[in-house]
Amino acid sequence: MDAEEVQDPVPVIGRHHFEEAFASARRSVTIHDLHKFEEFRKKFDPVYAKKVGGAEAGPPKIDWPDEDKGQFDGNNDDDEDLYS
């Protein structure tokens, strides 16, 4: 079988792949451990303490781009190819 005949089942990893993975993901540490780390970080990282301002941080928010098709169209590839 030629390499050209085999189709890639996932040719491009898209946003929906990440959203599907995050939907079934669960935490690997307890809330207590997260709180201990948060307090440690506030104490020893003044930049972080100033940014958080003593408030409890919520779950991380992923700032997805509005449109992700532009990165794969190849029309805006002005950079020199790394391997050419």
PyMOL CGO cylinders between C-alpha atoms (Angstrom):
from pymol import cmd
from pymol.cgo import CYLINDER

trace = [
    CYLINDER, 0.00, 0.00, 0.00, 1.41, 3.39, -1.00, 0.3, 1, 1, 1, 1, 1, 1,
    CYLINDER, 1.41, 3.39, -1.00, 1.74, 6.21, 1.48, 0.3, 1, 1, 1, 1, 1, 1,
    CYLINDER, 1.74, 6.21, 1.48, -0.43, 8.37, -0.81, 0.3, 1, 1, 1, 1, 1, 1,
    CYLINDER, -0.43, 8.37, -0.81, -3.39, 5.98, -0.46, 0.3, 1, 1, 1, 1, 1, 1,
    CYLINDER, -3.39, 5.98, -0.46, -3.58, 6.24, 3.33, 0.3, 1, 1, 1, 1, 1, 1,
    CYLINDER, -3.58, 6.24, 3.33, -5.75, 9.12, 4.51, 0.3, 1, 1, 1, 1, 1, 1,
    CYLINDER, -5.75, 9.12, 4.51, -5.10, 10.82, 7.79, 0.3, 1, 1, 1, 1, 1, 1,
    CYLINDER, -5.10, 10.82, 7.79, -8.21, 10.37, 10.00, 0.3, 1, 1, 1, 1, 1, 1,
    CYLINDER, -8.21, 10.37, 10.00, -7.55, 13.75, 11.70, 0.3, 1, 1, 1, 1, 1, 1,
    CYLINDER, -7.55, 13.75, 11.70, -5.83, 15.96, 9.13, 0.3, 1, 1, 1, 1, 1, 1,
    CYLINDER, -5.83, 15.96, 9.13, -6.13, 19.12, 11.26, 0.3, 1, 1, 1, 1, 1, 1,
    CYLINDER, -6.13, 19.12, 11.26, -6.56, 19.37, 15.00, 0.3, 1, 1, 1, 1, 1, 1,
    CYLINDER, -6.56, 19.37, 15.00, -9.25, 21.95, 15.59, 0.3, 1, 1, 1, 1, 1, 1,
    CYLINDER, -9.25, 21.95, 15.59, -10.98, 23.75, 18.41, 0.3, 1, 1, 1, 1, 1, 1,
    CYLINDER, -10.98, 23.75, 18.41, -13.65, 21.07, 18.74, 0.3, 1, 1, 1, 1, 1, 1,
    CYLINDER, -13.65, 21.07, 18.74, -10.95, 18.48, 19.52, 0.3, 1, 1, 1, 1, 1, 1,
    CYLINDER, -10.95, 18.48, 19.52, -9.73, 20.56, 22.48, 0.3, 1, 1, 1, 1, 1, 1,
    CYLINDER, -9.73, 20.56, 22.48, -13.26, 21.31, 23.66, 0.3, 1, 1, 1, 1, 1, 1,
    CYLINDER, -13.26, 21.31, 23.66, -14.08, 17.59, 23.57, 0.3, 1, 1, 1, 1, 1, 1,
    CYLINDER, -14.08, 17.59, 23.57, -10.93, 16.77, 25.56, 0.3, 1, 1, 1, 1, 1, 1,
    CYLINDER, -10.93, 16.77, 25.56, -11.58, 19.51, 28.14, 0.3, 1, 1, 1, 1, 1, 1,
    CYLINDER, -11.58, 19.51, 28.14, -15.19, 18.37, 28.56, 0.3, 1, 1, 1, 1, 1, 1,
    CYLINDER, -15.19, 18.37, 28.56, -14.06, 15.01, 29.91, 0.3, 1, 1, 1, 1, 1, 1,
    CYLINDER, -14.06, 15.01, 29.91, -10.95, 16.23, 31.75, 0.3, 1, 1, 1, 1, 1, 1,
    CYLINDER, -10.95, 16.23, 31.75, -10.87, 16.16, 35.52, 0.3, 1, 1, 1, 1, 1, 1,
    CYLINDER, -10.87, 16.16, 35.52, -8.56, 17.70, 38.07, 0.3, 1, 1, 1, 1, 1, 1,
    CYLINDER, -8.56, 17.70, 38.07, -5.56, 15.75, 39.21, 0.3, 1, 1, 1, 1, 1, 1,
    CYLINDER, -5.56, 15.75, 39.21, -5.16, 17.66, 42.49, 0.3, 1, 1, 1, 1, 1, 1,
    CYLINDER, -5.16, 17.66, 42.49, -7.58, 18.45, 45.28, 0.3, 1, 1, 1, 1, 1, 1,
    CYLINDER, -7.58, 18.45, 45.28, -9.14, 21.83, 45.98, 0.3, 1, 1, 1, 1, 1, 1,
    CYLINDER, -9.14, 21.83, 45.98, -7.17, 21.89, 49.24, 0.3, 1, 1, 1, 1, 1, 1,
    CYLINDER, -7.17, 21.89, 49.24, -3.87, 21.48, 47.37, 0.3, 1, 1, 1, 1, 1, 1,
    CYLINDER, -3.87, 21.48, 47.37, -4.84, 24.22, 44.92, 0.3, 1, 1, 1, 1, 1, 1,
    CYLINDER, -4.84, 24.22, 44.92, -5.60, 26.57, 47.81, 0.3, 1, 1, 1, 1, 1, 1,
    CYLINDER, -5.60, 26.57, 47.81, -2.25, 25.78, 49.46, 0.3, 1, 1, 1, 1, 1, 1,
    CYLINDER, -2.25, 25.78, 49.46, -0.41, 26.50, 46.21, 0.3, 1, 1, 1, 1, 1, 1,
    CYLINDER, -0.41, 26.50, 46.21, -2.39, 29.71, 45.70, 0.3, 1, 1, 1, 1, 1, 1,
    CYLINDER, -2.39, 29.71, 45.70, -1.44, 30.96, 49.17, 0.3, 1, 1, 1, 1, 1, 1,
    CYLINDER, -1.44, 30.96, 49.17, 2.21, 29.98, 48.62, 0.3, 1, 1, 1, 1, 1, 1,
    CYLINDER, 2.21, 29.98, 48.62, 2.29, 31.80, 45.30, 0.3, 1, 1, 1, 1, 1, 1,
    CYLINDER, 2.29, 31.80, 45.30, 0.69, 34.93, 46.73, 0.3, 1, 1, 1, 1, 1, 1,
    CYLINDER, 0.69, 34.93, 46.73, 3.28, 34.95, 49.50, 0.3, 1, 1, 1, 1, 1, 1,
    CYLINDER, 3.28, 34.95, 49.50, 6.38, 34.45, 47.36, 0.3, 1, 1, 1, 1, 1, 1,
    CYLINDER, 6.38, 34.45, 47.36, 5.41, 35.98, 44.01, 0.3, 1, 1, 1, 1, 1, 1,
    CYLINDER, 5.41, 35.98, 44.01, 4.56, 39.67, 44.50, 0.3, 1, 1, 1, 1, 1, 1,
    CYLINDER, 4.56, 39.67, 44.50, 3.68, 40.19, 40.83, 0.3, 1, 1, 1, 1, 1, 1,
    CYLINDER, 3.68, 40.19, 40.83, 1.11, 37.40, 40.99, 0.3, 1, 1, 1, 1, 1, 1,
    CYLINDER, 1.11, 37.40, 40.99, -0.24, 38.65, 44.33, 0.3, 1, 1, 1, 1, 1, 1,
    CYLINDER, -0.24, 38.65, 44.33, -0.76, 42.11, 42.84, 0.3, 1, 1, 1, 1, 1, 1,
    CYLINDER, -0.76, 42.11, 42.84, -2.45, 40.67, 39.76, 0.3, 1, 1, 1, 1, 1, 1,
    CYLINDER, -2.45, 40.67, 39.76, -4.82, 38.43, 41.74, 0.3, 1, 1, 1, 1, 1, 1,
    CYLINDER, -4.82, 38.43, 41.74, -5.43, 41.08, 44.36, 0.3, 1, 1, 1, 1, 1, 1,
    CYLINDER, -5.43, 41.08, 44.36, -6.32, 38.57, 47.04, 0.3, 1, 1, 1, 1, 1, 1,
    CYLINDER, -6.32, 38.57, 47.04, -9.39, 37.31, 45.20, 0.3, 1, 1, 1, 1, 1, 1,
    CYLINDER, -9.39, 37.31, 45.20, -10.01, 33.65, 44.56, 0.3, 1, 1, 1, 1, 1, 1,
    CYLINDER, -10.01, 33.65, 44.56, -9.07, 32.76, 41.02, 0.3, 1, 1, 1, 1, 1, 1,
    CYLINDER, -9.07, 32.76, 41.02, -11.75, 30.97, 39.04, 0.3, 1, 1, 1, 1, 1, 1,
    CYLINDER, -11.75, 30.97, 39.04, -11.24, 28.21, 36.52, 0.3, 1, 1, 1, 1, 1, 1,
    CYLINDER, -11.24, 28.21, 36.52, -8.88, 29.08, 33.68, 0.3, 1, 1, 1, 1, 1, 1,
    CYLINDER, -8.88, 29.08, 33.68, -10.53, 30.77, 30.72, 0.3, 1, 1, 1, 1, 1, 1,
    CYLINDER, -10.53, 30.77, 30.72, -9.30, 29.85, 27.27, 0.3, 1, 1, 1, 1, 1, 1,
    CYLINDER, -9.30, 29.85, 27.27, -9.44, 32.79, 24.90, 0.3, 1, 1, 1, 1, 1, 1,
    CYLINDER, -9.44, 32.79, 24.90, -10.20, 31.02, 21.63, 0.3, 1, 1, 1, 1, 1, 1,
    CYLINDER, -10.20, 31.02, 21.63, -9.74, 33.01, 18.42, 0.3, 1, 1, 1, 1, 1, 1,
    CYLINDER, -9.74, 33.01, 18.42, -12.95, 33.82, 16.57, 0.3, 1, 1, 1, 1, 1, 1,
    CYLINDER, -12.95, 33.82, 16.57, -11.81, 32.21, 13.35, 0.3, 1, 1, 1, 1, 1, 1,
    CYLINDER, -11.81, 32.21, 13.35, -9.15, 29.51, 13.14, 0.3, 1, 1, 1, 1, 1, 1,
    CYLINDER, -9.15, 29.51, 13.14, -9.23, 28.73, 9.41, 0.3, 1, 1, 1, 1, 1, 1,
    CYLINDER, -9.23, 28.73, 9.41, -6.73, 31.48, 8.50, 0.3, 1, 1, 1, 1, 1, 1,
    CYLINDER, -6.73, 31.48, 8.50, -3.78, 29.71, 10.01, 0.3, 1, 1, 1, 1, 1, 1,
    CYLINDER, -3.78, 29.71, 10.01, -4.09, 26.79, 7.58, 0.3, 1, 1, 1, 1, 1, 1,
    CYLINDER, -4.09, 26.79, 7.58, -4.93, 28.48, 4.30, 0.3, 1, 1, 1, 1, 1, 1,
    CYLINDER, -4.93, 28.48, 4.30, -1.29, 28.97, 3.24, 0.3, 1, 1, 1, 1, 1, 1,
    CYLINDER, -1.29, 28.97, 3.24, -1.97, 32.31, 1.56, 0.3, 1, 1, 1, 1, 1, 1,
    CYLINDER, -1.97, 32.31, 1.56, -0.34, 34.34, 4.31, 0.3, 1, 1, 1, 1, 1, 1,
    CYLINDER, -0.34, 34.34, 4.31, 2.87, 32.31, 4.42, 0.3, 1, 1, 1, 1, 1, 1,
    CYLINDER, 2.87, 32.31, 4.42, 5.41, 35.09, 3.99, 0.3, 1, 1, 1, 1, 1, 1,
    CYLINDER, 5.41, 35.09, 3.99, 8.02, 33.48, 6.21, 0.3, 1, 1, 1, 1, 1, 1,
    CYLINDER, 8.02, 33.48, 6.21, 10.84, 31.54, 4.68, 0.3, 1, 1, 1, 1, 1, 1,
    CYLINDER, 10.84, 31.54, 4.68, 10.33, 27.80, 5.08, 0.3, 1, 1, 1, 1, 1, 1,
    CYLINDER, 10.33, 27.80, 5.08, 12.45, 26.37, 7.88, 0.3, 1, 1, 1, 1, 1, 1,
    CYLINDER, 12.45, 26.37, 7.88, 13.49, 23.32, 5.86, 0.3, 1, 1, 1, 1, 1, 1,
    CYLINDER, 13.49, 23.32, 5.86, 14.05, 24.83, 2.43, 0.3, 1, 1, 1, 1, 1, 1,
]
cmd.load_cgo(trace, "trace")
